[in-house]
Amino acid sequence: LQEVENIAREKGCCKVTLEVLSGNQTAINSYQKFGFRQYELDPEKGQAQFWEKKLA
């Protein structure tokens, strides 16, 4: 995660966001250890969608 943060800073990104299932406490603990904090989207702005592209 530290390397991801370093690359994001180098590219001028303003934040890193992560997605995790609510029951994955191991990942949540790791994210918290690295300084990530949970946030929620403003429901007034609509519902979030998840998109993916599988790489072969």
mmJSON file of the N, C-alpha and C atoms, coordinates in Angstrom:
{"data_MODEL":{"atom_site":{
"group_PDB":["ATOM","ATOM","ATOM","ATOM","ATOM","ATOM","ATOM","ATOM","ATOM","ATOM","ATOM","ATOM","ATOM","ATOM","ATOM","ATOM","ATOM","ATOM","ATOM","ATOM","ATOM","ATOM","ATOM","ATOM","ATOM","ATOM","ATOM","ATOM","ATOM","ATOM","ATOM","ATOM","ATOM","ATOM","ATOM","ATOM","ATOM","ATOM","ATOM","ATOM","ATOM","ATOM","ATOM","ATOM","ATOM","ATOM","ATOM","ATOM","ATOM","ATOM","ATOM","ATOM","ATOM","ATOM","ATOM","ATOM","ATOM","ATOM","ATOM","ATOM","ATOM","ATOM","ATOM","ATOM","ATOM","ATOM","ATOM","ATOM","ATOM","ATOM","ATOM","ATOM","ATOM","ATOM","ATOM","ATOM","ATOM","ATOM","ATOM","ATOM","ATOM","ATOM","ATOM","ATOM","ATOM","ATOM","ATOM","ATOM","ATOM","ATOM","ATOM","ATOM","ATOM","ATOM","ATOM","ATOM","ATOM","ATOM","ATOM","ATOM","ATOM","ATOM","ATOM","ATOM","ATOM","ATOM","ATOM","ATOM","ATOM","ATOM","ATOM","ATOM","ATOM","ATOM","ATOM","ATOM","ATOM","ATOM","ATOM","ATOM","ATOM","ATOM","ATOM","ATOM","ATOM","ATOM","ATOM","ATOM","ATOM","ATOM","ATOM","ATOM","ATOM","ATOM","ATOM","ATOM","ATOM","ATOM","ATOM","ATOM","ATOM","ATOM","ATOM","ATOM","ATOM","ATOM","ATOM","ATOM","ATOM","ATOM","ATOM","ATOM","ATOM","ATOM","ATOM","ATOM","ATOM","ATOM","ATOM","ATOM","ATOM","ATOM","ATOM","ATOM","ATOM","ATOM","ATOM","ATOM"],
"id":[1,2,3,4,5,6,7,8,9,10,11,12,13,14,15,16,17,18,19,20,21,22,23,24,25,26,27,28,29,30,31,32,33,34,35,36,37,38,39,40,41,42,43,44,45,46,47,48,49,50,51,52,53,54,55,56,57,58,59,60,61,62,63,64,65,66,67,68,69,70,71,72,73,74,75,76,77,78,79,80,81,82,83,84,85,86,87,88,89,90,91,92,93,94,95,96,97,98,99,100,101,102,103,104,105,106,107,108,109,110,111,112,113,114,115,116,117,118,119,120,121,122,123,124,125,126,127,128,129,130,131,132,133,134,135,136,137,138,139,140,141,142,143,144,145,146,147,148,149,150,151,152,153,154,155,156,157,158,159,160,161,162,163,164,165,166,167,168],
"type_symbol":["N","C","C","N","C","C","N","C","C","N","C","C","N","C","C","N","C","C","N","C","C","N","C","C","N","C","C","N","C","C","N","C","C","N","C","C","N","C","C","N","C","C","N","C","C","N","C","C","N","C","C","N","C","C","N","C","C","N","C","C","N","C","C","N","C","C","N","C","C","N","C","C","N","C","C","N","C","C","N","C","C","N","C","C","N","C","C","N","C","C","N","C","C","N","C","C","N","C","C","N","C","C","N","C","C","N","C","C","N","C","C","N","C","C","N","C","C","N","C","C","N","C","C","N","C","C","N","C","C","N","C","C","N","C","C","N","C","C","N","C","C","N","C","C","N","C","C","N","C","C","N","C","C","N","C","C","N","C","C","N","C","C","N","C","C","N","C","C"],
"label_atom_id":["N","CA","C","N","CA","C","N","CA","C","N","CA","C","N","CA","C","N","CA","C","N","CA","C","N","CA","C","N","CA","C","N","CA","C","N","CA","C","N","CA","C","N","CA","C","N","CA","C","N","CA","C","N","CA","C","N","CA","C","N","CA","C","N","CA","C","N","CA","C","N","CA","C","N","CA","C","N","CA","C","N","CA","C","N","CA","C","N","CA","C","N","CA","C","N","CA","C","N","CA","C","N","CA","C","N","CA","C","N","CA","C","N","CA","C","N","CA","C","N","CA","C","N","CA","C","N","CA","C","N","CA","C","N","CA","C","N","CA","C","N","CA","C","N","CA","C","N","CA","C","N","CA","C","N","CA","C","N","CA","C","N","CA","C","N","CA","C","N","CA","C","N","CA","C","N","CA","C","N","CA","C","N","CA","C","N","CA","C","N","CA","C","N","CA","C"],
"label_alt_id":[null,null,null,null,null,null,null,null,null,null,null,null,null,null,null,null,null,null,null,null,null,null,null,null,null,null,null,null,null,null,null,null,null,null,null,null,null,null,null,null,null,null,null,null,null,null,null,null,null,null,null,null,null,null,null,null,null,null,null,null,null,null,null,null,null,null,null,null,null,null,null,null,null,null,null,null,null,null,null,null,null,null,null,null,null,null,null,null,null,null,null,null,null,null,null,null,null,null,null,null,null,null,null,null,null,null,null,null,null,null,null,null,null,null,null,null,null,null,null,null,null,null,null,null,null,null,null,null,null,null,null,null,null,null,null,null,null,null,null,null,null,null,null,null,null,null,null,null,null,null,null,null,null,null,null,null,null,null,null,null,null,null,null,null,null,null,null,null],
"label_comp_id":["LEU","LEU","LEU","GLN","GLN","GLN","GLU","GLU","GLU","VAL","VAL","VAL","GLU","GLU","GLU","ASN","ASN","ASN","ILE","ILE","ILE","ALA","ALA","ALA","ARG","ARG","ARG","GLU","GLU","GLU","LYS","LYS","LYS","GLY","GLY","GLY","CYS","CYS","CYS","CYS","CYS","CYS","LYS","LYS","LYS","VAL","VAL","VAL","THR","THR","THR","LEU","LEU","LEU","GLU","GLU","GLU","VAL","VAL","VAL","LEU","LEU","LEU","SER","SER","SER","GLY","GLY","GLY","ASN","ASN","ASN","GLN","GLN","GLN","THR","THR","THR","ALA","ALA","ALA","ILE","ILE","ILE","ASN","ASN","ASN","SER","SER","SER","TYR","TYR","TYR","GLN","GLN","GLN","LYS","LYS","LYS","PHE","PHE","PHE","GLY","GLY","GLY","PHE","PHE","PHE","ARG","ARG","ARG","GLN","GLN","GLN","TYR","TYR","TYR","GLU","GLU","GLU","LEU","LEU","LEU","ASP","ASP","ASP","PRO","PRO","PRO","GLU","GLU","GLU","LYS","LYS","LYS","GLY","GLY","GLY","GLN","GLN","GLN","ALA","ALA","ALA","GLN","GLN","GLN","PHE","PHE","PHE","TRP","TRP","TRP","GLU","GLU","GLU","LYS","LYS","LYS","LYS","LYS","LYS","LEU","LEU","LEU","ALA","ALA","ALA"],
"label_asym_id":["A","A","A","A","A","A","A","A","A","A","A","A","A","A","A","A","A","A","A","A","A","A","A","A","A","A","A","A","A","A","A","A","A","A","A","A","A","A","A","A","A","A","A","A","A","A","A","A","A","A","A","A","A","A","A","A","A","A","A","A","A","A","A","A","A","A","A","A","A","A","A","A","A","A","A","A","A","A","A","A","A","A","A","A","A","A","A","A","A","A","A","A","A","A","A","A","A","A","A","A","A","A","A","A","A","A","A","A","A","A","A","A","A","A","A","A","A","A","A","A","A","A","A","A","A","A","A","A","A","A","A","A","A","A","A","A","A","A","A","A","A","A","A","A","A","A","A","A","A","A","A","A","A","A","A","A","A","A","A","A","A","A","A","A","A","A","A","A"],
"label_entity_id":["1","1","1","1","1","1","1","1","1","1","1","1","1","1","1","1","1","1","1","1","1","1","1","1","1","1","1","1","1","1","1","1","1","1","1","1","1","1","1","1","1","1","1","1","1","1","1","1","1","1","1","1","1","1","1","1","1","1","1","1","1","1","1","1","1","1","1","1","1","1","1","1","1","1","1","1","1","1","1","1","1","1","1","1","1","1","1","1","1","1","1","1","1","1","1","1","1","1","1","1","1","1","1","1","1","1","1","1","1","1","1","1","1","1","1","1","1","1","1","1","1","1","1","1","1","1","1","1","1","1","1","1","1","1","1","1","1","1","1","1","1","1","1","1","1","1","1","1","1","1","1","1","1","1","1","1","1","1","1","1","1","1","1","1","1","1","1","1"],
"label_seq_id":[1,1,1,2,2,2,3,3,3,4,4,4,5,5,5,6,6,6,7,7,7,8,8,8,9,9,9,10,10,10,11,11,11,12,12,12,13,13,13,14,14,14,15,15,15,16,16,16,17,17,17,18,18,18,19,19,19,20,20,20,21,21,21,22,22,22,23,23,23,24,24,24,25,25,25,26,26,26,27,27,27,28,28,28,29,29,29,30,30,30,31,31,31,32,32,32,33,33,33,34,34,34,35,35,35,36,36,36,37,37,37,38,38,38,39,39,39,40,40,40,41,41,41,42,42,42,43,43,43,44,44,44,45,45,45,46,46,46,47,47,47,48,48,48,49,49,49,50,50,50,51,51,51,52,52,52,53,53,53,54,54,54,55,55,55,56,56,56],
"pdbx_PDB_ins_code":[null,null,null,null,null,null,null,null,null,null,null,null,null,null,null,null,null,null,null,null,null,null,null,null,null,null,null,null,null,null,null,null,null,null,null,null,null,null,null,null,null,null,null,null,null,null,null,null,null,null,null,null,null,null,null,null,null,null,null,null,null,null,null,null,null,null,null,null,null,null,null,null,null,null,null,null,null,null,null,null,null,null,null,null,null,null,null,null,null,null,null,null,null,null,null,null,null,null,null,null,null,null,null,null,null,null,null,null,null,null,null,null,null,null,null,null,null,null,null,null,null,null,null,null,null,null,null,null,null,null,null,null,null,null,null,null,null,null,null,null,null,null,null,null,null,null,null,null,null,null,null,null,null,null,null,null,null,null,null,null,null,null,null,null,null,null,null,null],
"Cartn_x":[0.817,0.0,0.86,1.986,2.865,3.362,3.685,4.158,3.048,1.831,0.691,0.561,0.675,0.587,1.714,2.917,4.056,3.822,3.358,3.1,1.99,0.951,-0.155,0.337,1.181,1.737,2.576,3.41,4.254,3.413,2.252,1.376,0.438,0.545,-0.25,-1.668,-1.917,-3.25,-3.509,-4.775,-5.121,-5.61,-5.909,-6.343,-6.247,-6.28,-6.353,-7.613,-8.417,-9.622,-9.518,-10.111,-10.09,-11.514,-11.705,-13.001,-12.774,-13.665,-13.519,-14.902,-15.068,-16.309,-16.347,-17.512,-17.631,-17.163,-17.188,-16.766,-15.28,-14.532,-13.101,-12.305,-12.368,-11.756,-10.239,-9.62,-8.163,-7.734,-8.418,-8.098,-8.4,-9.543,-9.929,-8.876,-8.412,-7.367,-6.097,-5.742,-4.547,-4.702,-5.85,-6.094,-6.01,-6.589,-6.533,-5.097,-4.318,-2.914,-2.142,-2.507,-1.834,-2.435,-3.388,-3.921,-5.191,-5.762,-7.014,-8.163,-9.166,-10.35,-11.589,-12.582,-13.829,-14.583,-15.237,-16.083,-17.316,-18.334,-19.554,-19.86,-20.414,-20.809,-22.063,-22.176,-23.362,-24.544,-25.571,-26.7,-27.453,-27.307,-27.946,-27.35,-26.131,-25.448,-25.72,-26.466,-26.79,-26.109,-26.323,-25.778,-24.518,-23.493,-22.241,-22.436,-21.695,-21.68,-20.263,-20.139,-18.834,-18.682,-17.55,-17.272,-15.954,-15.843,-14.6,-14.329,-13.075,-12.641,-11.67,-12.022,-11.156,-9.996,-8.814,-7.614,-7.211,-7.059,-6.704,-5.21],
"Cartn_y":[-1.197,0.0,1.259,1.195,2.37,2.694,1.67,1.903,2.495,2.029,2.603,4.087,4.407,5.804,6.634,6.088,6.801,7.096,6.102,6.28,7.303,7.23,8.185,9.613,9.809,11.151,11.625,10.722,11.072,11.498,10.897,11.203,12.373,12.962,14.126,13.814,12.576,12.205,12.851,13.137,13.786,12.79,11.56,10.552,9.162,8.174,6.764,6.21,5.521,4.909,3.398,2.715,1.258,0.737,-0.475,-1.159,-2.441,-2.734,-3.941,-4.416,-5.709,-6.254,-5.996,-5.697,-5.308,-6.393,-7.653,-8.736,-9.051,-8.363,-8.643,-7.819,-8.235,-7.476,-7.42,-8.459,-8.452,-7.298,-7.138,-6.04,-4.691,-4.591,-3.337,-2.928,-3.873,-3.582,-3.089,-3.712,-3.309,-1.898,-1.605,-0.269,0.783,0.488,1.428,1.638,0.569,0.658,1.603,1.623,2.487,3.89,4.186,5.537,5.803,4.781,4.96,5.082,5.878,6.068,5.788,5.192,4.882,6.168,6.184,7.315,6.782,7.591,7.227,8.306,7.888,8.843,9.581,10.797,11.598,11.014,10.492,9.872,10.848,12.134,13.141,13.14,12.629,12.625,11.358,10.42,9.19,7.99,6.852,5.594,5.232,4.789,4.405,3.122,3.004,1.797,1.249,-0.053,-0.695,-1.206,-0.934,-1.344,-2.105,-3.045,-3.799,-4.144,-4.41,-4.925,-6.037,-7.249,-8.402,-8.362,-8.584,-8.599,-10.032,-10.358,-11.737,-11.924],
"Cartn_z":[0.0,0.0,0.0,0.659,0.684,-0.715,-1.495,-2.86,-3.733,-3.554,-4.282,-3.946,-2.667,-2.238,-2.844,-2.869,-3.45,-4.928,-5.67,-7.105,-7.323,-6.512,-6.637,-6.416,-5.423,-5.163,-6.352,-6.885,-8.033,-9.228,-9.391,-10.521,-10.238,-9.043,-8.707,-8.258,-7.876,-7.395,-6.038,-5.765,-4.498,-3.455,-3.855,-2.887,-3.493,-2.624,-3.011,-2.368,-3.141,-2.587,-2.705,-1.755,-1.709,-1.595,-2.059,-1.945,-1.163,-0.219,0.592,1.026,1.121,1.661,3.16,3.685,5.093,6.057,5.656,6.535,6.486,5.643,5.483,6.498,7.737,8.825,8.711,8.162,7.993,7.094,5.97,5.053,5.696,6.365,7.023,8.044,8.833,9.825,9.151,8.037,7.301,6.752,6.175,5.63,6.731,7.888,9.006,9.466,9.489,9.894,8.975,7.693,6.729,6.668,7.565,7.659,6.868,6.247,5.523,6.512,6.153,6.977,6.143,6.766,6.077,5.741,4.593,4.227,3.514,3.442,2.732,1.71,0.586,-0.438,-0.001,-0.438,-0.146,-0.92,-0.23,-0.929,-1.829,-1.587,-2.435,-3.843,-3.97,-5.267,-6.067,-5.511,-6.225,-5.605,-6.215,-5.718,-6.504,-5.805,-6.456,-7.255,-8.342,-9.156,-9.161,-9.24,-9.349,-10.775,-11.376,-12.748,-12.759,-13.67,-13.787,-15.233,-15.513,-16.802,-16.508,-16.899,-16.66,-17.648,-17.145,-17.974,-18.249,-19.508,-19.884,-19.895],
"occupancy":[1.0,1.0,1.0,1.0,1.0,1.0,1.0,1.0,1.0,1.0,1.0,1.0,1.0,1.0,1.0,1.0,1.0,1.0,1.0,1.0,1.0,1.0,1.0,1.0,1.0,1.0,1.0,1.0,1.0,1.0,1.0,1.0,1.0,1.0,1.0,1.0,1.0,1.0,1.0,1.0,1.0,1.0,1.0,1.0,1.0,1.0,1.0,1.0,1.0,1.0,1.0,1.0,1.0,1.0,1.0,1.0,1.0,1.0,1.0,1.0,1.0,1.0,1.0,1.0,1.0,1.0,1.0,1.0,1.0,1.0,1.0,1.0,1.0,1.0,1.0,1.0,1.0,1.0,1.0,1.0,1.0,1.0,1.0,1.0,1.0,1.0,1.0,1.0,1.0,1.0,1.0,1.0,1.0,1.0,1.0,1.0,1.0,1.0,1.0,1.0,1.0,1.0,1.0,1.0,1.0,1.0,1.0,1.0,1.0,1.0,1.0,1.0,1.0,1.0,1.0,1.0,1.0,1.0,1.0,1.0,1.0,1.0,1.0,1.0,1.0,1.0,1.0,1.0,1.0,1.0,1.0,1.0,1.0,1.0,1.0,1.0,1.0,1.0,1.0,1.0,1.0,1.0,1.0,1.0,1.0,1.0,1.0,1.0,1.0,1.0,1.0,1.0,1.0,1.0,1.0,1.0,1.0,1.0,1.0,1.0,1.0,1.0,1.0,1.0,1.0,1.0,1.0,1.0],
"B_iso_or_equiv":[0.0,0.0,0.0,0.0,0.0,0.0,0.0,0.0,0.0,0.0,0.0,0.0,0.0,0.0,0.0,0.0,0.0,0.0,0.0,0.0,0.0,0.0,0.0,0.0,0.0,0.0,0.0,0.0,0.0,0.0,0.0,0.0,0.0,0.0,0.0,0.0,0.0,0.0,0.0,0.0,0.0,0.0,0.0,0.0,0.0,0.0,0.0,0.0,0.0,0.0,0.0,0.0,0.0,0.0,0.0,0.0,0.0,0.0,0.0,0.0,0.0,0.0,0.0,0.0,0.0,0.0,0.0,0.0,0.0,0.0,0.0,0.0,0.0,0.0,0.0,0.0,0.0,0.0,0.0,0.0,0.0,0.0,0.0,0.0,0.0,0.0,0.0,0.0,0.0,0.0,0.0,0.0,0.0,0.0,0.0,0.0,0.0,0.0,0.0,0.0,0.0,0.0,0.0,0.0,0.0,0.0,0.0,0.0,0.0,0.0,0.0,0.0,0.0,0.0,0.0,0.0,0.0,0.0,0.0,0.0,0.0,0.0,0.0,0.0,0.0,0.0,0.0,0.0,0.0,0.0,0.0,0.0,0.0,0.0,0.0,0.0,0.0,0.0,0.0,0.0,0.0,0.0,0.0,0.0,0.0,0.0,0.0,0.0,0.0,0.0,0.0,0.0,0.0,0.0,0.0,0.0,0.0,0.0,0.0,0.0,0.0,0.0,0.0,0.0,0.0,0.0,0.0,0.0],
"pdbx_formal_charge":[null,null,null,null,null,null,null,null,null,null,null,null,null,null,null,null,null,null,null,null,null,null,null,null,null,null,null,null,null,null,null,null,null,null,null,null,null,null,null,null,null,null,null,null,null,null,null,null,null,null,null,null,null,null,null,null,null,null,null,null,null,null,null,null,null,null,null,null,null,null,null,null,null,null,null,null,null,null,null,null,null,null,null,null,null,null,null,null,null,null,null,null,null,null,null,null,null,null,null,null,null,null,null,null,null,null,null,null,null,null,null,null,null,null,null,null,null,null,null,null,null,null,null,null,null,null,null,null,null,null,null,null,null,null,null,null,null,null,null,null,null,null,null,null,null,null,null,null,null,null,null,null,null,null,null,null,null,null,null,null,null,null,null,null,null,null,null,null],
"auth_seq_id":[1,1,1,2,2,2,3,3,3,4,4,4,5,5,5,6,6,6,7,7,7,8,8,8,9,9,9,10,10,10,11,11,11,12,12,12,13,13,13,14,14,14,15,15,15,16,16,16,17,17,17,18,18,18,19,19,19,20,20,20,21,21,21,22,22,22,23,23,23,24,24,24,25,25,25,26,26,26,27,27,27,28,28,28,29,29,29,30,30,30,31,31,31,32,32,32,33,33,33,34,34,34,35,35,35,36,36,36,37,37,37,38,38,38,39,39,39,40,40,40,41,41,41,42,42,42,43,43,43,44,44,44,45,45,45,46,46,46,47,47,47,48,48,48,49,49,49,50,50,50,51,51,51,52,52,52,53,53,53,54,54,54,55,55,55,56,56,56],
"auth_comp_id":["LEU","LEU","LEU","GLN","GLN","GLN","GLU","GLU","GLU","VAL","VAL","VAL","GLU","GLU","GLU","ASN","ASN","ASN","ILE","ILE","ILE","ALA","ALA","ALA","ARG","ARG","ARG","GLU","GLU","GLU","LYS","LYS","LYS","GLY","GLY","GLY","CYS","CYS","CYS","CYS","CYS","CYS","LYS","LYS","LYS","VAL","VAL","VAL","THR","THR","THR","LEU","LEU","LEU","GLU","GLU","GLU","VAL","VAL","VAL","LEU","LEU","LEU","SER","SER","SER","GLY","GLY","GLY","ASN","ASN","ASN","GLN","GLN","GLN","THR","THR","THR","ALA","ALA","ALA","ILE","ILE","ILE","ASN","ASN","ASN","SER","SER","SER","TYR","TYR","TYR","GLN","GLN","GLN","LYS","LYS","LYS","PHE","PHE","PHE","GLY","GLY","GLY","PHE","PHE","PHE","ARG","ARG","ARG","GLN","GLN","GLN","TYR","TYR","TYR","GLU","GLU","GLU","LEU","LEU","LEU","ASP","ASP","ASP","PRO","PRO","PRO","GLU","GLU","GLU","LYS","LYS","LYS","GLY","GLY","GLY","GLN","GLN","GLN","ALA","ALA","ALA","GLN","GLN","GLN","PHE","PHE","PHE","TRP","TRP","TRP","GLU","GLU","GLU","LYS","LYS","LYS","LYS","LYS","LYS","LEU","LEU","LEU","ALA","ALA","ALA"],
"auth_asym_id":["A","A","A","A","A","A","A","A","A","A","A","A","A","A","A","A","A","A","A","A","A","A","A","A","A","A","A","A","A","A","A","A","A","A","A","A","A","A","A","A","A","A","A","A","A","A","A","A","A","A","A","A","A","A","A","A","A","A","A","A","A","A","A","A","A","A","A","A","A","A","A","A","A","A","A","A","A","A","A","A","A","A","A","A","A","A","A","A","A","A","A","A","A","A","A","A","A","A","A","A","A","A","A","A","A","A","A","A","A","A","A","A","A","A","A","A","A","A","A","A","A","A","A","A","A","A","A","A","A","A","A","A","A","A","A","A","A","A","A","A","A","A","A","A","A","A","A","A","A","A","A","A","A","A","A","A","A","A","A","A","A","A","A","A","A","A","A","A"],
"auth_atom_id":["N","CA","C","N","CA","C","N","CA","C","N","CA","C","N","CA","C","N","CA","C","N","CA","C","N","CA","C","N","CA","C","N","CA","C","N","CA","C","N","CA","C","N","CA","C","N","CA","C","N","CA","C","N","CA","C","N","CA","C","N","CA","C","N","CA","C","N","CA","C","N","CA","C","N","CA","C","N","CA","C","N","CA","C","N","CA","C","N","CA","C","N","CA","C","N","CA","C","N","CA","C","N","CA","C","N","CA","C","N","CA","C","N","CA","C","N","CA","C","N","CA","C","N","CA","C","N","CA","C","N","CA","C","N","CA","C","N","CA","C","N","CA","C","N","CA","C","N","CA","C","N","CA","C","N","CA","C","N","CA","C","N","CA","C","N","CA","C","N","CA","C","N","CA","C","N","CA","C","N","CA","C","N","CA","C","N","CA","C","N","CA","C","N","CA","C"],
"pdbx_PDB_model_num":[1,1,1,1,1,1,1,1,1,1,1,1,1,1,1,1,1,1,1,1,1,1,1,1,1,1,1,1,1,1,1,1,1,1,1,1,1,1,1,1,1,1,1,1,1,1,1,1,1,1,1,1,1,1,1,1,1,1,1,1,1,1,1,1,1,1,1,1,1,1,1,1,1,1,1,1,1,1,1,1,1,1,1,1,1,1,1,1,1,1,1,1,1,1,1,1,1,1,1,1,1,1,1,1,1,1,1,1,1,1,1,1,1,1,1,1,1,1,1,1,1,1,1,1,1,1,1,1,1,1,1,1,1,1,1,1,1,1,1,1,1,1,1,1,1,1,1,1,1,1,1,1,1,1,1,1,1,1,1,1,1,1,1,1,1,1,1,1]
}}}
